[in-house]
């Protein structure tokens, strides 16, 4: 008889799922096993992980050896939870009482999705707002949504928006994204469309270092050897900030040129370094990366009166150069199985230069006009977070976090020159026609939360929590306009020959100020404090039905001061008290189906940019805030059916409705200037209802290959009852709106139909070679862009089709990725609808993109 000990390792695929322990044991070698499976192991396996057997102690006889049969006396398992796998996230969705959709890093990697904005747009009922990284959820845009990182709020990088541009978050730092389209009291009550929570990546598995390099081209851009870049900023890496000399108002103040330079090679590039390692009870994940991108487009912008005559008709060339620098450090400390403390520091620097050249007709200026416009936005965000989860006892759990965010955003040196296209004289008469503009936004936010859970008995759980935040924002802007005592023809490509320090004697400057405070900026200061408490009671009524009854109380205090050329000095001091009840019901059928019903009340606050009456001047539009705005109240209902036919698969149908009281919208108001716009509580009420469906299904699954698909479809209908002219004038200090249509219109941003369709193929060629291929198609239907006023027709965003493809080939430690973007190269088009016909308000294409990325994992 032979007796001995044997140690053997088994590697299971990192995304392999075992719905139960029985299926897990089947994956082991056929043997007579004596295994004491701990409950913790069973729990972990249910959620999908990478498992490695590191110490299987066995007793084996000679006869057993001949039969290749042995007894396992002891098993030691080291398991690493893969948080971003599709199967685990679907399991979380299945088991969660709250309604949540998760988009994991594994799915994003296969699709070649490069940033969080594109990632979120893959979920049902969502679309990315063109020209920005903002997300529209169920037809509700920026002001209705909230964005958090690891559950803590993060600031916007642009005074125009409430939420940060999600394009600045690279998917390499994301573990998964949770999209909560159904409200529960543990998240912010300023909620209409969704809460988007980005969970930053933590280290897991074996220590590694990963280096990635890549490049991409845009077929519409690569041939533009004279790709235009503004002098001085943002520079190749996006850090250069131009300024002006605040000296004598008669001296030439500018430090950069008016001429645009040419990029030698408009070729995008990417470079990143990623690493992770464990140190006893500590683990560290780090990432640093840089990317840039060039996009050229040529299109048209128009605006027409009620009879179809043009107010503006301009051909436009646009050159956009953007950069992103991201660095992240995630530290995790696990002193025991009952406690974990994490620290995240995330630095994001982003820049975007937008050079536009207009040729055509502008009613306010002339029949043949040329405009050069350069605009830069440079943003730095530093997010610091400390958070923890603790098992205080068998029945008590605690979850807490505190964050401090520092944001600095500049529009340094926005310039504009306006020419008479016949004489090539610079057109004066308005400070904006020939000007430079500088602004500076600083935003500091302190936020924190503490949530506690008490398991009262097997059927009853109590959740209580506190959330608080304090925001301090300061915004300054200076416009320096130019007039000329002497005119001469000016080459639009060589403005420096006329506007320069040597010709300062023929230039006069204006900043909307008097000579005593000539360069003193206009400004606003905004302070907001929020204190919130919530209670949730989770009650298991029977084996199938669970109910969550909860409520949240929010106290919000806002204080604003401003100084503007139009409105002068002013201030607002407002306080809001909001009680927000919510009910979530979940009914489970045979362990594979859920029926969910959710009802809640929330609100939507006006944003600082919408409240403060400071003007933002674009080429053809002037936008002002409105201090008379009040919050909207939102009433939400969702009914959802989910089926989980197999591991990693889902089929669901959701019907939803939203009733909004006093919805906020931006539109033109009746003034002498047809381009003036502001914000109004535009309607007494409005509603949205729709149907969403989602399918994730394996079409074929072989031993070494898999063909799969996921599809989501959303149909929506909306209507709002617009206020009368008398109501609007009474609420807004005499400002009038004369709507062109009826008093019942669609709600802005609500598309009639949305669709996402992905089909993917995975092939394990051998142990060291893997292939992933994904094709992604999306469709966005027609939606209302802006309501028509004063005889002007409504503006509609026209349907849009997009097609992308991604190929990834893995060979040992090397990954090769190919991606193809915007293959259909559709026209982004907005039309103005009049009785005499439909007219183009804007139309352009963005070009087909192709890229390659090489990754080596040490």
C-alpha positions in Angstrom: 0.0 0.0 0.0 1.3 3.5 -1.0 0.6 6.6 1.1 1.6 10.1 0.1 0.7 13.7 -0.2 0.0 15.4 -3.4 -0.4 19.1 -4.2 -2.1 20.0 -7.4 -3.3 23.3 -8.9 -6.3 23.9 -11.1 -6.9 27.2 -12.9 -10.5 28.0 -13.7 -11.4 30.6 -16.3 -11.8 34.1 -14.7 -15.2 34.5 -16.1 -16.5 31.0 -15.6 -19.7 30.9 -13.6 -21.1 28.2 -11.3 -24.8 28.8 -10.4 -24.5 26.3 -7.5 -21.9 24.2 -5.7 -22.9 21.0 -7.5 -21.8 22.5 -10.8 -18.6 23.7 -9.3 -17.6 20.3 -8.0 -18.3 18.8 -11.5 -15.5 20.9 -12.8 -13.0 19.1 -10.5 -11.2 15.9 -11.4 -13.3 12.8 -10.9 -12.4 11.5 -7.5 -13.6 10.5 -4.1 -13.6 13.9 -2.3 -13.9 14.8 1.4 -14.3 18.6 1.3 -15.5 20.9 4.0 -16.9 23.7 1.9 -17.0 26.9 4.0 -20.1 29.1 3.6 -17.8 31.9 2.6 -16.4 29.9 -0.3 -19.9 29.0 -1.5 -21.0 32.6 -1.4 -18.0 33.7 -3.4 -18.4 31.1 -6.0 -22.0 32.1 -6.6 -20.9 35.4 -7.8 -18.1 34.4 -10.2 -14.4 34.7 -9.7 -11.0 33.5 -10.6 -10.1 30.4 -8.5 -6.7 28.8 -8.0 -6.2 25.6 -6.0 -2.9 26.2 -4.1 -2.8 23.3 -1.6 -4.8 20.2 -2.2 -3.6 17.6 0.4 -4.4 14.1 -0.7 -4.1 10.5 0.5 -3.5 8.0 -2.3 -2.9 4.2 -2.5 -1.0 2.3 -5.2 -4.3 1.0 -6.5 -5.6 4.5 -6.5 -2.6 5.5 -8.6 -3.4 2.9 -11.2 -7.0 4.1 -11.4 -5.9 7.8 -11.2 -8.2 8.0 -8.2 -7.4 9.7 -4.9 -9.0 11.2 -1.8 -8.8 14.9 -1.0 -8.5 15.5 2.7 -8.0 19.2 2.6 -8.6 21.9 0.1 -7.2 25.5 0.3 -8.7 27.9 -2.2 -7.5 31.4 -3.0 -10.2 33.3 -4.8 -10.3 36.7 -6.4 -13.6 38.3 -7.0 -13.9 39.7 -10.5 -16.2 42.6 -9.9 -16.4 43.8 -13.5 -17.5 40.5 -15.2 -20.8 40.4 -17.0 -22.1 37.4 -15.1 -21.4 38.8 -11.7 -23.1 42.1 -12.5 -26.2 40.3 -13.8 -26.2 38.3 -10.6 -26.1 41.5 -8.6 -29.0 42.9 -10.7 -31.0 39.7 -10.2 -30.5 39.6 -6.4 -30.7 43.3 -5.6 -33.9 44.7 -4.1 -33.2 48.0 -5.7 -33.5 48.3 -9.5 -30.0 48.9 -11.0 -28.3 48.2 -14.3 -24.5 47.5 -14.3 -22.1 47.9 -17.2 -18.8 46.1 -16.4 -15.2 46.5 -17.5 -15.2 43.2 -19.2 -18.1 44.2 -21.5 -16.5 47.6 -22.2 -13.1 46.0 -23.1 -14.7 43.7 -25.6 -16.6 46.6 -27.3 -13.6 48.8 -27.5 -15.5 51.5 -25.5 -12.9 54.2 -24.5 -14.7 56.3 -22.0 -17.6 56.4 -19.5 -19.9 58.5 -21.7 -19.9 55.8 -24.5 -20.2 53.1 -21.9 -23.4 54.5 -20.3 -24.9 55.2 -23.8 -25.0 51.4 -24.3 -27.6 50.9 -21.6 -31.3 50.8 -22.4 -33.1 54.2 -22.6 -29.9 56.3 -22.7 -28.2 58.4 -25.4 -25.1 60.6 -25.5 -25.8 64.3 -26.1 -24.0 65.2 -29.3 -21.1 67.7 -28.9 -20.6 66.8 -25.2 -20.1 64.0 -22.8 -23.5 64.5 -21.2 -26.0 61.7 -21.0 -29.7 61.8 -21.7 -31.7 59.1 -19.8 -35.3 58.3 -20.7 -35.4 61.7 -22.5 -34.1 63.7 -19.5 -30.8 65.5 -19.9 -28.1 66.9 -17.7 -30.2 68.8 -15.1 -32.2 65.6 -14.3 -29.2 63.4 -13.7 -26.5 63.0 -11.0 -22.9 61.6 -11.3 -21.0 60.0 -8.4 -17.6 58.2 -8.1 -17.7 55.3 -5.5 -21.0 56.8 -4.2 -19.7 60.3 -3.6 -20.6 63.3 -5.7 -18.1 64.8 -8.2 -18.2 68.3 -9.6 -19.0 69.4 -13.2 -16.1 70.6 -15.3 -18.2 73.2 -17.1 -20.4 76.0 -15.7 -22.9 75.2 -18.5 -23.6 71.7 -17.0 -24.6 70.1 -13.7 -22.6 66.8 -14.4 -19.0 66.3 -15.3 -18.2 65.4 -18.9 -18.1 61.6 -18.7 -15.8 61.4 -21.7 -12.9 62.4 -19.3 -13.3 59.1 -17.4 -11.2 56.4 -19.3 -12.6 52.9 -19.1 -9.2 51.6 -17.9 -9.9 53.1 -14.5 -13.5 51.8 -14.3 -14.5 48.5 -12.6 -18.1 48.9 -13.5 -20.8 51.6 -13.8 -24.1 51.4 -12.0 -27.0 53.1 -13.6 -30.0 53.7 -11.3 -33.0 54.8 -13.4 -35.3 54.0 -10.5 -35.1 56.1 -7.3 -34.4 54.8 -3.8 -33.9 57.1 -0.8 -30.2 56.2 -0.3 -29.3 58.3 -3.4 -29.6 62.0 -4.1 -33.2 63.4 -4.2 -32.2 65.7 -7.1 -33.1 62.9 -9.5 -35.2 62.7 -12.6 -33.4 60.5 -15.2 -30.7 58.5 -13.4 -27.9 58.4 -10.9 -24.7 57.3 -12.6 -22.2 55.8 -10.2 -18.7 55.0 -11.4 -16.9 52.4 -9.4 -13.1 52.8 -9.7 -11.0 49.8 -10.4 -9.2 48.0 -7.5 -6.4 45.5 -7.7 -7.2 41.8 -7.9 -5.4 38.7 -8.9 -1.6 38.4 -9.5 0.8 41.4 -9.5 1.2 42.9 -12.9 2.4 45.9 -14.9 0.6 46.7 -18.2 1.9 49.1 -20.8 -0.4 50.2 -23.7 0.4 52.3 -26.7 -2.0 53.2 -29.5 -2.8 55.5 -32.4 -5.9 56.3 -34.4 -6.9 58.2 -37.5 -10.0 59.9 -38.7 -10.4 59.5 -42.4 -12.2 62.9 -42.6 -9.4 64.6 -40.8 -6.1 62.9 -41.8 -6.1 64.6 -45.2 -6.3 68.1 -43.6 -2.6 69.1 -43.6 -3.7 72.6 -42.5 -5.6 71.4 -39.4 -6.1 74.6 -37.4 -4.7 75.1 -33.9 -5.0 78.3 -31.9 -1.9 80.0 -30.8 -0.8 79.7 -27.2 -3.2 77.1 -25.9 -3.9 74.4 -25.1 -0.6 73.0 -26.5 0.1 69.3 -27.4 -0.5 68.0 -23.9 -3.4 70.5 -23.1 -1.7 72.5 -20.3 -0.9 75.8 -21.8 -3.1 78.7 -20.5 -3.0 82.0 -22.2 -3.6 85.3 -20.4 -3.6 89.0 -20.9 -1.7 92.0 -19.4 -3.8 93.8 -16.8 -2.1 97.1 -17.2 -3.0 100.4 -18.9 -6.3 100.1 -20.8 -4.6 101.9 -23.7 -1.8 99.4 -24.0 -1.9 96.3 -26.2 -3.0 93.6 -23.6 -2.7 90.3 -25.5 0.2 87.8 -25.2 -0.8 85.4 -28.0 -1.4 85.7 -31.8 -4.7 86.0 -33.6 -3.5 83.7 -36.4 -4.1 80.0 -36.3 -1.2 77.6 -36.8 -1.3 74.3 -38.7 -0.9 70.8 -37.1 1.8 68.9 -38.9 0.2 65.5 -38.4 -3.4 65.3 -37.1 -2.9 61.7 -35.8 -4.4 60.7 -32.5 -2.2 58.9 -29.9 -2.6 57.0 -26.6 -0.1 55.9 -24.0 -0.9 54.4 -20.6 0.7 52.4 -17.8 -1.3 50.3 -15.3 0.0 48.3 -12.4 -1.3 46.4 -9.3 0.2 44.6 -6.4 -0.7 43.2 -3.0 1.3 43.9 0.2 0.0 41.6 2.9 -3.3 43.3 3.9 -2.8 46.2 1.5 -3.5 46.2 -2.2 -2.6 49.0 -4.7 -3.9 49.8 -8.2 -2.4 52.6 -10.2 -3.0 54.0 -13.6 -1.5 56.9 -15.7 -2.5 57.6 -19.2 -2.5 60.3 -21.9 -4.5 60.5 -25.2 -5.2 63.1 -27.8 -7.6 63.3 -30.7 -8.2 65.4 -33.9 -11.5 65.8 -35.6 -12.3 67.9 -38.7 -15.9 68.5 -39.9 -17.5 70.6 -42.5 -21.2 71.5 -42.3 -23.9 74.1 -42.3 -25.8 76.2 -39.8 -29.0 78.0 -40.5 -31.9 79.8 -38.8 -35.1 80.9 -40.5 -38.1 83.1 -39.8 -41.8 82.1 -40.0 -41.9 82.6 -43.8 -38.7 80.6 -44.5 -36.4 83.6 -45.0 -32.9 83.1 -43.6 -31.9 84.9 -40.4 -28.5 83.1 -40.7 -27.1 80.7 -43.3 -23.5 79.8 -42.8 -21.1 77.2 -44.1 -18.9 76.1 -41.2 -15.5 74.4 -41.0 -14.7 73.0 -37.5 -11.3 71.8 -36.1 -11.5 70.1 -32.7 -8.3 69.0 -30.8 -8.8 67.3 -27.5 -6.5 65.8 -24.8 -6.9 63.7 -21.7 -4.4 63.0 -19.0 -5.7 60.7 -16.2 -3.9 59.4 -13.1 -5.5 57.2 -10.5 -4.3 55.5 -7.3 -6.6 53.1 -5.4 -5.4 51.8 -2.0 -7.3 49.1 -0.2 -6.7 47.9 3.3 -8.4 44.7 4.7 -7.4 44.2 8.3 -9.9 41.4 8.6 -12.8 39.7 6.7 -15.2 42.1 8.4 -13.5 45.4 7.6 -12.2 47.1 4.5 -11.0 50.7 4.1 -10.2 52.3 0.7 -8.7 55.5 -0.5 -9.0 56.8 -4.1 -7.2 59.7 -5.6 -8.1 60.5 -9.2 -6.6 63.4 -11.2 -8.1 64.2 -14.6 -6.9 66.9 -16.9 -8.8 67.5 -20.1 -8.6 70.1 -22.8 -10.5 70.9 -25.9 -9.8 73.4 -28.6 -12.6 74.2 -31.0 -11.6 76.4 -34.1 -14.6 77.3 -36.2 -14.7 79.3 -39.5 -18.1 80.6 -40.7 -18.9 82.0 -44.2 -22.3 83.2 -45.3 -25.3 85.4 -44.2 -26.1 86.9 -40.8 -29.1 89.2 -40.7 -27.6 91.3 -37.8 -24.3 91.9 -39.6 -24.5 91.5 -43.4 -25.1 89.3 -46.5 -21.5 88.2 -46.9 -19.8 87.5 -43.5 -16.6 85.6 -42.5 -16.1 84.8 -38.8 -13.0 83.2 -37.2 -13.8 81.7 -33.8 -11.3 80.0 -31.5 -12.5 78.5 -28.2 -10.5 76.5 -25.6 -11.6 74.7 -22.4 -9.0 73.4 -20.0 -10.1 71.5 -16.9 -8.3 69.9 -14.0 -10.1 67.8 -11.5 -8.6 66.3 -8.3 -10.9 63.8 -6.6 -9.9 62.5 -3.1 -12.0 59.9 -1.3 -11.7 57.8 1.9 -14.4 55.1 2.4 -15.0 52.0 4.4 -17.3 49.0 5.0 -17.6 47.2 8.3 -19.4 44.3 9.8 -19.9 45.6 13.3 -21.7 42.6 14.6 -23.8 39.7 13.3 -26.7 42.1 12.7 -25.0 45.5 12.2 -23.2 46.8 9.1 -21.8 50.2 8.4 -20.8 52.0 5.2 -19.2 55.4 5.1 -17.3 57.8 2.9 -15.9 61.3 2.8 -14.6 63.1 -0.3 -13.0 66.4 -1.1 -13.0 67.6 -4.8 -11.0 70.4 -6.3 -11.9 71.6 -9.8 -10.3 74.3 -11.9 -11.7 75.1 -15.3 -10.6 77.8 -17.7 -11.7 79.2 -21.0 -8.4 81.0 -21.7 -8.3 83.3 -24.6 -11.5 82.6 -26.6 -11.2 84.8 -29.7 -13.4 86.1 -32.5 -12.9 88.1 -35.6 -15.8 89.2 -37.9 -15.1 90.2 -41.5 -17.1 91.8 -44.3 -16.7 89.2 -47.0 -16.7 91.8 -49.8 -14.3 94.4 -48.5 -12.5 92.2 -45.9 -12.8 95.0 -43.4 -13.2 93.9 -39.8 -16.8 94.6 -38.8 -17.2 96.6 -35.6 -20.3 98.0 -33.7 -20.4 95.1 -31.2 -18.0 94.3 -28.4 -18.2 90.6 -29.4 -17.5 90.9 -33.1 -13.8 91.3 -32.5 -12.9 90.2 -29.0 -11.0 88.0 -26.6 -12.7 86.3 -23.7 -11.2 84.8 -20.5 -13.0 83.0 -17.8 -12.0 81.1 -14.7 -14.1 78.6 -12.7 -13.0 77.2 -9.3 -15.2 74.7 -7.5 -14.4 73.0 -4.1 -16.8 70.4 -2.8 -16.8 68.5 0.5 -19.1 65.6 0.7 -19.7 62.6 3.0 -22.1 59.9 3.9 -22.7 57.3 6.7 -25.1 54.5 6.2 -26.0 51.8 8.8 -27.9 48.5 8.3 -29.5 46.5 11.1 -30.9 43.0 10.5 -33.8 43.0 13.0 -34.8 39.4 12.2 -34.8 37.0 9.3 -37.5 39.0 7.6 -36.9 42.6 8.6 -33.9 44.9 7.8 -33.6 48.6 8.7 -31.3 51.0 6.8 -30.7 54.5 8.1 -28.3 57.1 6.7 -27.0 60.6 6.4 -25.6 62.4 3.4 -24.1 65.9 3.4 -22.3 68.2 1.0 -21.0 71.7 0.8 -20.1 73.4 -2.5 -18.2 76.6 -3.0 -18.0 77.8 -6.6 -16.4 81.0 -7.9 -16.6 82.1 -11.6 -15.0 85.1 -13.2 -15.0 86.3 -16.8 -13.5 89.2 -18.8 -14.3 90.2 -22.4 -12.0 92.6 -24.2 -13.6 94.0 -27.3 -11.7 95.9 -30.1 -12.7 98.8 -32.3 -10.6 100.5 -35.0 -10.1 104.2 -35.9 -8.7 103.2 -39.3 -9.8 100.3 -41.5 -8.0 98.4 -44.2 -8.6 95.0 -45.9 -7.5 92.2 -43.6 -6.5 88.7 -44.7 -8.6 86.3 -42.5 -5.6 84.0 -42.5 -3.2 86.7 -41.3 -5.1 88.9 -38.8 -1.8 89.5 -37.0 -0.7 91.8 -39.8 -3.4 94.3 -38.7 -4.1 93.6 -35.0 -0.7 93.8 -33.3 1.2 96.0 -30.8 2.6 98.2 -33.6 -0.9 99.2 -34.6 -2.1 99.8 -31.1 -2.6 103.5 -31.9 -5.6 102.7 -34.1 -7.2 100.2 -31.6 -9.6 101.1 -28.8 -10.6 98.6 -26.2 -13.8 97.9 -24.3 -14.5 95.5 -21.3 -18.0 96.8 -20.4 -16.3 98.6 -17.5 -15.3 102.1 -16.9 -11.6 103.2 -17.1 -11.2 103.1 -13.3 -11.9 99.3 -13.1 -11.2 98.5 -16.7 -10.0 94.9 -16.3 -12.1 94.0 -13.2 -13.9 90.7 -14.1 -17.6 90.1 -13.9 -18.4 87.2 -11.6 -20.7 85.0 -9.7 -20.2 83.2 -6.4 -22.3 80.2 -5.6 -22.5 78.3 -2.3 -24.7 75.3 -1.7 -25.2 73.2 1.4 -27.2 70.0 1.4 -28.1 68.0 4.6 -30.1 64.7 4.1 -31.3 61.8 6.1 -33.1 58.6 4.9 -34.8 55.5 6.3 -35.4 52.3 4.4 -37.4 49.3 5.8 -36.8 46.1 3.9 -39.4 43.5 4.8 -39.6 39.9 3.4 -43.4 39.2 3.3 -42.9 35.6 2.1 -40.5 33.5 0.2 -41.3 35.4 -3.0 -42.3 38.9 -2.1 -40.0 41.6 -0.6 -40.9 45.2 0.0 -38.8 48.3 0.6 -40.6 51.3 2.1 -38.5 54.4 2.6 -38.3 58.1 2.7 -35.7 60.9 2.5 -35.7 64.4 3.8 -33.5 67.0 2.0 -32.6 70.4 3.3 -30.9 72.6 0.6 -29.6 76.1 1.1 -28.2 78.1 -1.8 -26.6 81.6 -1.7 -25.5 83.4 -4.9 -24.0 86.8 -5.6 -23.1 88.2 -9.0 -22.0 91.2 -11.0 -22.9 91.3 -14.7 -22.9 93.9 -17.5 -26.6 93.5 -18.1 -28.1 92.7 -14.7 -25.6 94.5 -12.5 -25.1 93.5 -8.9 -27.5 91.0 -7.4 -27.9 88.0 -5.0 -30.2 85.1 -4.3 -30.7 83.3 -1.0 -33.0 80.3 -1.2 -33.9 77.3 1.0 -35.7 74.2 0.0 -37.2 71.5 2.1 -38.1 68.2 0.4 -39.6 65.0 1.7 -39.3 62.1 -0.8 -41.2 58.9 -0.2 -40.4 55.7 -2.2 -41.7 52.2 -2.5 -39.9 49.3 -4.1 -41.5 45.9 -4.5 -39.8 42.7 -5.8 -41.7 39.5 -6.5 -39.5 36.4 -7.3 -40.9 33.5 -9.3 -39.1 30.2 -9.1 -35.7 31.8 -8.6 -35.4 32.8 -12.3 -37.8 35.7 -12.7 -38.5 39.0 -10.9 -41.4 41.4 -11.1 -40.6 44.8 -9.7 -42.8 47.8 -9.0 -41.3 51.2 -7.9 -43.1 54.4 -7.1 -41.3 57.6 -5.9 -41.2 61.4 -5.7 -38.1 63.4 -6.5 -37.1 66.9 -7.5 -34.9 68.8 -10.0 -33.0 71.9 -8.8 -32.1 74.8 -11.1 -28.4 74.9 -11.7 -26.1 77.9 -11.0 -25.7 78.7 -14.7 -29.5 78.6 -15.0 -30.1 80.9 -12.1 -27.4 83.6 -12.4 -28.2 86.3 -15.0 -24.7 86.4 -16.5 -24.6 86.3 -20.3 -22.7 83.7 -22.3 -22.1 84.9 -25.9 -21.7 82.4 -28.7 -21.4 83.3 -32.4 -25.2 83.6 -32.9 -26.7 83.0 -29.5 -26.7 84.9 -26.1 -27.8 82.9 -23.1 -28.7 84.3 -19.7 -29.7 82.7 -16.4 -33.0 83.4 -14.7 -33.2 84.1 -10.9 -36.9 83.4 -10.9 -36.6 79.6 -11.5 -38.1 77.2 -9.0 -37.4 73.5 -8.6 -39.4 70.9 -10.5 -41.2 68.1 -8.7 -41.0 64.6 -10.3 -43.3 61.7 -9.7 -41.9 58.4 -11.0 -43.4 54.9 -11.5 -41.7 51.7 -13.0 -43.0 48.2 -13.6 -40.4 45.7 -14.7 -40.3 42.0 -15.5 -36.9 40.1 -15.6 -36.1 36.6 -16.7 -32.7 35.0 -16.1 -32.8 31.9 -18.2 -29.1 30.9 -17.7 -25.9 32.3 -16.2 -25.1 35.6 -17.8 -28.3 35.8 -19.7 -31.3 38.2 -19.2 -34.5 39.2 -20.8 -36.5 42.1 -19.4 -39.4 44.4 -20.2 -40.0 47.7 -18.3 -42.8 50.2 -18.5 -42.1 53.5 -16.9 -43.8 56.9 -16.4 -42.7 60.3 -15.1 -45.0 63.2 -14.3 -43.0 66.5 -14.0 -44.5 69.7 -12.3 -42.9 73.0 -13.5 -40.4 71.5 -15.8 -37.4 73.7 -16.7 -36.3 74.4 -20.3 -34.1 76.8 -22.3 -35.7 78.8 -25.1 -35.8 82.2 -26.8 -37.8 84.9 -25.2 -39.4 87.9 -26.9 -36.8 90.7 -27.0 -35.4 92.9 -29.7 -32.6 90.5 -30.2 -34.0 87.2 -31.7 -30.9 85.3 -30.4 -31.5 86.0 -26.7 -32.2 82.8 -24.7 -32.9 82.1 -21.1 -34.4 79.4 -18.8 -38.1 79.1 -17.8 -40.4 76.8 -15.8 -41.9 76.5 -19.2 -44.9 74.3 -18.5 -47.4 73.6 -15.7 -46.7 69.9 -16.1 -45.4 67.3 -18.5 -45.2 63.6 -18.7 -43.1 60.9 -20.2 -44.0 57.2 -20.6 -42.3 54.5 -22.4 -41.3 50.8 -22.7 -37.8 49.4 -22.5 -36.7 45.9 -23.3 -33.3 44.1 -23.0 -32.0 40.8 -24.1 -28.6 39.3 -23.3 -28.3 35.8 -24.8 -25.7 33.2 -25.9 -26.6 32.3 -29.4 -24.0 29.5 -29.5 -21.7 28.1 -26.8 -19.1 25.5 -27.7 -16.2 24.1 -25.8 -13.8 26.9 -26.9 -16.0 29.4 -28.5 -19.1 31.6 -27.8 -21.4 33.7 -30.0 -23.5 36.1 -28.0 -25.7 39.1 -28.4 -27.3 41.9 -26.4 -30.0 44.1 -27.6 -32.0 46.9 -25.9 -35.0 48.9 -27.3 -36.8 51.9 -25.9 -39.9 53.6 -27.1 -41.1 56.8 -25.5 -43.9 59.4 -25.7 -44.0 62.8 -24.0 -46.2 65.8 -23.7 -46.2 69.0 -21.7 -48.8 71.7 -21.2 -47.1 75.0 -21.8 -47.9 78.0 -19.7 -49.6 81.1 -21.1 -47.8 84.3 -21.9 -49.5 86.0 -18.9 -48.4 83.2 -16.5 -44.8 83.4 -17.7 -44.6 87.2 -17.6 -45.9 87.2 -14.0 -43.4 84.5 -12.9 -40.4 86.0 -14.7 -40.5 89.8 -14.1 -42.1 90.6 -17.4 -40.1 88.3 -19.7 -42.4 87.0 -22.4 -42.5 83.9 -24.6 -44.8 83.7 -27.6 -44.9 80.0 -28.6 -45.2 79.3 -32.3 -47.3 76.1 -31.9 -50.0 74.9 -29.6 -49.9 75.0 -25.8 -49.2 71.3 -25.8 -45.8 70.1 -27.1 -43.3 67.2 -26.7 -40.7 67.5 -24.0 -37.3 68.5 -25.1 -34.7 65.6 -25.6 -37.2 62.8 -25.5 -36.5 60.6 -28.6 -39.3 58.5 -29.9 -37.2 55.4 -30.3 -33.7 54.2 -29.1 -31.9 50.9 -29.9 -28.6 49.3 -29.2 -27.6 46.0 -30.8 -24.3 44.2 -30.2 -23.1 40.8 -31.5 -19.9 39.3 -30.3 -17.7 36.3 -30.9 -15.2 34.8 -28.5 -12.7 32.1 -29.4 -10.1 30.4 -27.2 -7.7 29.2 -29.8 -5.5 27.6 -27.2 -4.3 28.2 -23.7 -2.3 31.3 -24.8 -4.4 32.7 -27.6 -7.8 34.3 -27.4 -9.9 36.3 -29.9 -12.8 38.7 -29.2 -14.8 40.3 -32.0 -17.7 42.7 -31.4 -20.0 44.7 -33.7 -22.1 47.5 -32.1 -25.0 49.3 -33.7 -27.0 52.1 -32.2 -30.0 54.1 -33.3 -31.4 57.4 -31.9 -34.8 58.5 -33.1 -36.2 62.0 -33.7 -36.4 64.2 -30.7 -37.4 67.8 -29.9 -34.3 70.0 -29.7 -35.9 73.4 -28.9 -39.4 74.8 -28.9 -40.2 77.5 -31.5 -41.1 81.0 -30.4 -42.2 84.3 -32.0 -43.2 82.5 -35.2 -40.0 80.4 -35.4 -40.6 76.7 -35.9 -39.7 73.9 -33.5 -36.2 72.4 -33.9 -35.8 68.6 -34.1 -32.8 66.4 -33.8 -33.1 64.0 -36.7 -32.6 60.2 -36.5 -29.0 58.9 -36.2 -27.5 55.5 -37.0 -24.0 54.5 -35.7 -21.9 51.4 -36.3 -18.7 50.4 -34.6 -16.5 47.3 -34.6 -13.8 46.1 -32.3 -11.3 43.2 -32.6 -9.0 42.0 -29.8 -6.4 39.3 -30.1 -4.5 38.0 -27.1 -1.2 36.1 -27.4 0.4 35.2 -24.1 1.2 38.6 -22.6 0.4 40.7 -25.6 -3.0 42.1 -26.6 -3.6 43.6 -30.0 -6.7 45.7 -30.4 -8.3 47.2 -33.6 -11.3 49.5 -33.4 -13.4 51.1 -36.2 -15.7 53.9 -35.1 -18.6 55.7 -36.8 -18.4 53.4 -39.9 -21.7 54.8 -41.3 -20.5 58.4 -40.9 -24.0 59.7 -40.5 -25.0 63.4 -40.6 -25.7 65.0 -37.3 -28.7 67.1 -38.3 -31.1 69.5 -36.7 -34.1 70.7 -38.7 -36.4 73.6 -38.1 -40.0 72.8 -38.9 -42.1 75.5 -40.5 -45.4 75.5 -42.3 -43.5 76.3 -45.5 -41.3 73.2 -45.1 -38.4 71.8 -43.1 -35.1 73.8 -43.1 -31.6 72.7 -41.9 -30.5 74.4 -38.7 -27.2 72.4 -38.5 -25.7 69.5 -40.4 -22.3 67.9 -40.3 -20.4 64.6 -40.2 -17.6 63.6 -37.9 -15.8 61.1 -40.1 -14.9 57.4 -39.9 -12.2 56.5 -37.3 -9.8 53.6 -37.1 -7.3 52.8 -34.3 -4.8 50.2 -33.1 -3.7 49.5 -29.6 -0.8 47.3 -28.4 -0.7 46.1 -24.7 2.0 44.2 -23.0 1.5 42.7 -19.6 4.6 42.1 -17.5 
